Amino acid sequence: MTSKPTTAGTAAAASAVSKAGPRRRGRPVKSENDSLRGELIKRSAYLFRTQGYDNTTVRDIAAATGIHSGSWFYHFKTKQEILAAVMEQGMTESLASLEAIGLHTLAPRMAFQRLVEVHLHTMLAPNHDFIPVLLYEWRSLDKDARSRIVKLKDRYEAIWDEVIAALHQSGDWSMPTRLDRLFLFGALNWTAQWYKPGRTGLEELAAQAVTFILRTSPRPA
Protein backbone atom coordinates (compact mmCIF):
# COMPACT_ATOMS: atom_id res chain seq x y z
CA MET A 1 0.00 0.00 0.00
CA THR A 2 1.15 3.56 -0.63
CA SER A 3 0.40 6.79 1.16
CA LYS A 4 -2.54 8.70 -0.28
CA PRO A 5 -2.07 12.03 -2.07
CA THR A 6 -3.25 15.10 -0.19
CA THR A 7 -4.83 16.85 -3.20
CA ALA A 8 -7.69 19.07 -2.10
CA GLY A 9 -11.02 17.34 -2.69
CA THR A 10 -12.82 20.34 -4.13
CA ALA A 11 -10.04 21.12 -6.61
CA ALA A 12 -9.85 17.52 -7.81
CA ALA A 13 -13.60 17.34 -8.20
CA ALA A 14 -13.70 20.58 -10.16
CA SER A 15 -10.91 19.31 -12.42
CA ALA A 16 -12.81 16.10 -13.08
CA VAL A 17 -15.91 18.13 -14.02
CA SER A 18 -13.96 20.30 -16.44
CA LYS A 19 -12.55 17.27 -18.21
CA ALA A 20 -15.92 15.72 -18.82
CA GLY A 21 -18.01 18.84 -19.39
CA PRO A 22 -21.14 19.89 -17.49
CA ARG A 23 -24.00 17.53 -16.72
CA ARG A 24 -27.61 18.43 -16.02
CA ARG A 25 -28.09 18.76 -12.29
CA GLY A 26 -30.87 17.29 -10.17
CA ARG A 27 -32.55 13.95 -9.55
CA PRO A 28 -31.95 11.55 -12.47
CA VAL A 29 -34.89 10.25 -14.48
CA LYS A 30 -35.22 6.50 -14.99
CA SER A 31 -33.74 6.55 -18.51
CA GLU A 32 -30.54 8.00 -17.03
CA ASN A 33 -30.15 5.51 -14.20
CA ASP A 34 -27.66 3.10 -15.79
CA SER A 35 -25.50 5.76 -17.42
CA LEU A 36 -25.45 7.99 -14.35
CA ARG A 37 -24.61 5.09 -12.05
CA GLY A 38 -21.72 4.19 -14.33
CA GLU A 39 -20.57 7.79 -14.36
CA LEU A 40 -20.66 7.92 -10.57
CA ILE A 41 -18.51 4.80 -10.40
CA LYS A 42 -16.05 6.11 -12.99
CA ARG A 43 -15.65 9.54 -11.40
CA SER A 44 -15.42 8.05 -7.93
CA ALA A 45 -12.66 5.73 -9.11
CA TYR A 46 -10.72 8.73 -10.42
CA LEU A 47 -11.13 10.65 -7.17
CA PHE A 48 -10.35 7.64 -4.96
CA ARG A 49 -7.18 7.04 -6.95
CA THR A 50 -5.93 10.62 -7.14
CA GLN A 51 -6.78 11.88 -3.66
CA GLY A 52 -7.58 8.75 -1.66
CA TYR A 53 -10.81 7.23 -0.37
CA ASP A 54 -10.67 8.89 3.04
CA ASN A 55 -9.99 12.32 1.51
CA THR A 56 -12.85 12.08 -0.99
CA THR A 57 -16.23 13.36 0.16
CA VAL A 58 -19.75 12.78 -1.09
CA ARG A 59 -19.74 16.40 -2.23
CA ASP A 60 -16.60 15.76 -4.30
CA ILE A 61 -18.24 12.84 -6.07
CA ALA A 62 -21.46 14.77 -6.71
CA ALA A 63 -19.53 17.76 -8.07
CA ALA A 64 -17.40 15.58 -10.33
CA THR A 65 -20.51 13.96 -11.77
CA GLY A 66 -22.48 17.21 -12.05
CA ILE A 67 -25.39 16.31 -9.76
CA HIS A 68 -26.77 17.54 -6.46
CA SER A 69 -25.39 15.75 -3.41
CA GLY A 70 -28.80 14.26 -2.63
CA SER A 71 -29.01 12.62 -6.05
CA TRP A 72 -25.89 10.62 -5.27
CA PHE A 73 -27.89 8.62 -2.71
CA TYR A 74 -30.40 7.64 -5.38
CA HIS A 75 -27.81 5.07 -6.54
CA PHE A 76 -25.68 4.35 -3.46
CA LYS A 77 -26.52 4.58 0.23
CA THR A 78 -22.97 5.09 1.44
CA LYS A 79 -19.52 5.97 0.15
CA GLN A 80 -18.49 2.45 1.16
CA GLU A 81 -20.98 1.04 -1.35
CA ILE A 82 -19.50 3.01 -4.20
CA LEU A 83 -15.98 1.95 -3.23
CA ALA A 84 -17.08 -1.69 -3.49
CA ALA A 85 -18.79 -0.94 -6.82
CA VAL A 86 -15.56 0.58 -8.16
CA MET A 87 -13.58 -2.53 -7.26
CA GLU A 88 -16.25 -4.92 -8.53
CA GLN A 89 -16.42 -3.15 -11.86
CA GLY A 90 -12.66 -3.24 -12.22
CA MET A 91 -12.47 -6.96 -11.52
CA THR A 92 -15.47 -7.75 -13.73
CA GLU A 93 -13.99 -5.86 -16.68
CA SER A 94 -10.59 -7.49 -16.16
CA LEU A 95 -12.14 -10.95 -16.08
CA ALA A 96 -14.10 -10.24 -19.25
CA SER A 97 -10.91 -9.12 -21.00
CA LEU A 98 -9.03 -12.27 -19.98
CA GLU A 99 -11.87 -14.57 -20.93
CA ALA A 100 -12.12 -12.95 -24.38
CA ILE A 101 -8.51 -13.78 -25.27
CA GLY A 102 -9.03 -17.45 -26.14
CA LEU A 103 -6.03 -18.58 -24.11
CA HIS A 104 -6.46 -22.26 -24.96
CA THR A 105 -5.70 -21.49 -28.62
CA LEU A 106 -2.31 -19.94 -27.82
CA ALA A 107 1.09 -21.37 -26.98
CA PRO A 108 1.80 -21.09 -23.23
CA ARG A 109 4.31 -18.26 -23.49
CA MET A 110 2.08 -16.23 -25.80
CA ALA A 111 -0.91 -16.86 -23.54
CA PHE A 112 1.16 -15.63 -20.60
CA GLN A 113 2.21 -12.52 -22.50
CA ARG A 114 -1.41 -11.76 -23.37
CA LEU A 115 -2.31 -12.02 -19.67
CA VAL A 116 0.46 -9.58 -18.83
CA GLU A 117 -0.70 -7.20 -21.58
CA VAL A 118 -4.26 -7.20 -20.29
CA HIS A 119 -3.13 -6.70 -16.71
CA LEU A 120 -0.88 -3.78 -17.62
CA HIS A 121 -3.59 -2.22 -19.77
CA THR A 122 -6.00 -2.48 -16.85
CA MET A 123 -3.45 -0.76 -14.63
CA LEU A 124 -1.99 1.86 -16.95
CA ALA A 125 -4.36 2.81 -19.77
CA PRO A 126 -6.00 6.27 -19.51
CA ASN A 127 -9.15 6.36 -17.35
CA HIS A 128 -8.46 2.88 -15.94
CA ASP A 129 -8.58 3.75 -12.26
CA PHE A 130 -10.58 0.78 -10.93
CA ILE A 131 -7.84 -1.76 -10.23
CA PRO A 132 -5.38 0.77 -8.77
CA VAL A 133 -8.14 1.76 -6.36
CA LEU A 134 -8.55 -1.90 -5.42
CA LEU A 135 -4.83 -2.19 -4.73
CA TYR A 136 -4.48 1.00 -2.71
CA GLU A 137 -7.81 1.05 -0.87
CA TRP A 138 -8.35 -2.64 -0.12
CA ARG A 139 -8.22 -2.08 3.64
CA SER A 140 -11.01 0.51 3.40
CA LEU A 141 -13.56 -2.16 2.41
CA ASP A 142 -15.93 -3.62 4.97
CA LYS A 143 -16.01 -7.38 5.57
CA ASP A 144 -19.01 -8.20 3.36
CA ALA A 145 -17.74 -6.23 0.39
CA ARG A 146 -14.28 -7.72 0.75
CA SER A 147 -15.66 -11.26 0.53
CA ARG A 148 -17.39 -10.41 -2.78
CA ILE A 149 -14.22 -8.94 -4.24
CA VAL A 150 -12.18 -11.94 -3.08
CA LYS A 151 -14.41 -14.27 -5.11
CA LEU A 152 -13.77 -12.23 -8.25
CA LYS A 153 -10.06 -12.04 -7.43
CA ASP A 154 -9.91 -15.83 -7.03
CA ARG A 155 -11.49 -16.30 -10.48
CA TYR A 156 -8.96 -13.88 -11.95
CA GLU A 157 -5.98 -15.60 -10.38
CA ALA A 158 -7.26 -19.06 -11.36
CA ILE A 159 -6.85 -18.07 -15.01
CA TRP A 160 -3.25 -17.09 -14.33
CA ASP A 161 -2.60 -20.34 -12.44
CA GLU A 162 -3.78 -22.36 -15.42
CA VAL A 163 -1.47 -20.53 -17.81
CA ILE A 164 1.46 -20.72 -15.39
CA ALA A 165 0.93 -24.49 -15.10
CA ALA A 166 1.04 -24.74 -18.90
CA LEU A 167 4.26 -22.69 -18.90
CA HIS A 168 5.77 -25.13 -16.43
CA GLN A 169 4.79 -28.14 -18.54
CA SER A 170 6.23 -26.52 -21.67
CA GLY A 171 9.55 -25.82 -19.94
CA ASP A 172 9.26 -22.04 -20.30
CA TRP A 173 8.99 -21.60 -16.51
CA SER A 174 10.97 -24.35 -14.86
CA MET A 175 9.87 -24.15 -11.22
CA PRO A 176 7.09 -21.61 -10.57
CA THR A 177 6.11 -21.35 -6.92
CA ARG A 178 3.38 -19.58 -4.97
CA LEU A 179 5.86 -16.88 -4.03
CA ASP A 180 6.76 -16.43 -7.69
CA ARG A 181 3.15 -15.49 -8.40
CA LEU A 182 3.23 -12.94 -5.60
CA PHE A 183 6.45 -11.48 -6.98
CA LEU A 184 4.86 -11.44 -10.44
CA PHE A 185 1.82 -9.43 -9.40
CA GLY A 186 3.91 -7.21 -7.17
CA ALA A 187 6.17 -6.25 -10.08
CA LEU A 188 3.30 -5.70 -12.51
CA ASN A 189 1.22 -3.70 -10.06
CA TRP A 190 4.12 -1.43 -9.13
CA THR A 191 4.28 -0.17 -12.74
CA ALA A 192 1.40 2.14 -11.81
CA GLN A 193 3.94 4.08 -9.72
CA TRP A 194 6.55 4.65 -12.40
CA TYR A 195 5.20 4.04 -15.90
CA LYS A 196 5.01 7.13 -18.13
CA PRO A 197 2.93 6.89 -21.34
CA GLY A 198 4.84 7.52 -24.53
CA ARG A 199 8.21 6.12 -23.53
CA THR A 200 7.32 2.47 -24.04
CA GLY A 201 4.09 1.07 -25.45
CA LEU A 202 2.10 -1.36 -23.33
CA GLU A 203 2.75 -4.29 -25.69
CA GLU A 204 6.50 -3.69 -25.57
CA LEU A 205 6.34 -3.24 -21.81
CA ALA A 206 4.50 -6.56 -21.51
CA ALA A 207 7.07 -8.34 -23.71
CA GLN A 208 9.92 -7.02 -21.57
CA ALA A 209 8.08 -7.99 -18.40
CA VAL A 210 7.66 -11.55 -19.66
CA THR A 211 11.35 -11.81 -20.50
CA PHE A 212 12.22 -10.50 -17.04
CA ILE A 213 9.85 -12.87 -15.24
CA LEU A 214 10.76 -15.99 -17.21
CA ARG A 215 14.44 -15.02 -17.51
CA THR A 216 14.45 -16.25 -21.11
CA SER A 217 13.85 -14.68 -24.49
CA PRO A 218 11.24 -16.13 -26.88
CA ARG A 219 12.38 -19.31 -28.62
CA PRO A 220 13.09 -19.03 -32.37
CA ALA A 221 10.11 -20.05 -34.52
Secondary structure by P-SEA (a helix, b strand, c coil): cbbbbbccaaaaaaaaaaaacccccccccccaaaaaaaaaaaaaaaaaaacccccccaaaaaaaacccccccccccccaaaaaaaaaaaaaaaaaaaaaacccccccaaaaaaaaaaaaaaaccccccaaaaaaaaccccccaaaaaaaaaaaaaaaaaaaaaaaaaaaacccccccaaaaaaaaaaaaacccccccccccaaaaaaaaaaaaaccccccc
